Amino acid sequence: MSLIKMKHPALRMEDAQKRDVRAQFGALCFRVQDDETQVLLVTSRNSRRWIIPKGWPMEDQSPAQAAAIEAFEEAGVEGKAYNICLGLYSYTKIMAKSDNLPCAVSVFPLKVQKTRKVWPESKQRTRKWFSLKKAAARVREPELRKIIKNFDAALLKA
């Protein structure tokens, strides 16, 4: 597997409402311990299934920066966000008061350097480190499963 580094500019959403944009940005939060890459998953707020932190585009933030902000809010981690899209996956976001939204998530790696004990959504989510194989088995979306299985932290430049 090879990685192509692309520059992702900050987004300008002057004419769009946040909900009109069905693109999301996700963080593949990882660490390497004893030569084993581990991935941090969090539970979703409602169904409690295992997911990666993700969210809507943010004005004046690049996709990788938006993914890093979501990683802090949803998983309480900070680190080095890489401006490299590992791949895309799709899912349907269940909306309580409106139509469900089909979403395409671009996934960006985030090397975790700091883990907070308390974070913005710590009372709403559980987080847990998994091996690549176990993380891939825990997520529901087939494309995300493949992204996790094929992730190689050694291909990222420090």
N, C-alpha and C positions, 0 to 999 in steps of 0.2 A: 504494500500500500504506500502511496506517496501522497504528500500534502502539497498543495499549491497555496502559497500565501497571497491573499488578495487584500487590497486596501478597501475597507468598507467605510464610506463617508458617513458622517453624522446625518441623521434623517431630518428633513424639514416637512412638517405635516400641516402647513398653513391652511390648506383647503379641505382637510379630512378630519372627520371625527374619529376618536380613538377606536370606537366600535366598528367603524367602516373597514378598518384594516384588520384582515384576518391572518396576517403574518404574525408569528411570535418568535422570540429568541430564547433559546434555552442554554443552560450551562452544564457541561459535563464536568462536574467537580471531581478532581482526582488527586491522589497522592501516591507516592511510591515508597513502600516500606519493605526492607529486606528483599529488594529486587522484584517485589510483586506490586503491580499497579492495582489500586483499589479505587472504586467509584462510590461517591456519596449519593444516595437516593433519599428522597423525602416522601412522606405520604401526602396525598391530595387531601384537601380539607373536608370534602364531603364523602367520597367513596372509600377513602383511606387506602387507595391502591398506591403502589410505589411508582414514582415519577422522578424526572429531573426538574430542578427549578427552572421556571420559564415564565414569560410574560409578554405583554404588548410592547410594540416599539415605543421609544421615549424620545421626545423632542430634544434635539441637540446632543443625543447620545448615539454612538455607533452601535451596531448590533451586538458586538462583543461587550461593550460597556453596559448596555441594557441587560445582557445576560448576567454580567457580574453583579449588577444591582439586585436582580432577582435572586441570585444565589445568596446574597447577604440577607435579604428580606425573608426568604422562604427557608433557608438552611443555616443561616448564621455563620457563613464562612466568607473569608476574604482571601484574595490571592492574585496571582498573575493571570489575567485574561488574555488569551491568544486571539488575534484577529484572523483566525482560520476557521472556515466553516467545515465541520467534519461530515456534514450530511444533513438531510432533511427527513422529517417524519410528519405524518399527519394524524390528526385525531379530531373528534367532535367534542367541543366544549359545551357541556350541558348548562343552559342558562335558565335560571328560576323564573324570570318574569318576561322572557322574550324567546324568540326562535333560537334553537341551538345553532352554534357557529362551527362550520368546518374550519379547521386551523392547520396551517403548515408551519412547522417549527424548524428553524435553522439552529443547529447545535454548535456551540463554541466551547473549546476546552478551557477550563479554569484550574490552574494548579493551586491547590489550597495551601495557604501559608499560615492562616490564623483561623481558629474555631472559637466562636463566642459561646458562652454558657447560656446567655439569654439573648434573644434576637427578636425582631418585630413579630414574627409569626410562631414563636416557640410554644405558645399555648395551643396552637391550632394544628401543628404538624409534628411528626416524629421523623428523625433523621437517623441514617445508619450507613456505615461503610460496608461495602461488599467487594468480593473479588470480581473481576470482569465477568467471569462465567456465571457467578451467582446473581450479579446485578442484571445481566442480560436475561436470565431466567425469571426475574421478578417483575420486569416491565411488561406491559400488555401489548404495546405497539410493535409490530414486526420490524419496521424500519429502524426504530430506536434500538431494538434488540441487536440488530446487525451492526449499527454504529458502535454500540458498546463492545460487542464481541471483537470487532476489528480494530478497536482503539489501541494505538501503540504510543505510549508517552515518550519513548526513545526517539521518535521522529520529530518531536518538538524541540526547537532550539531553546535552551535556557534563556 
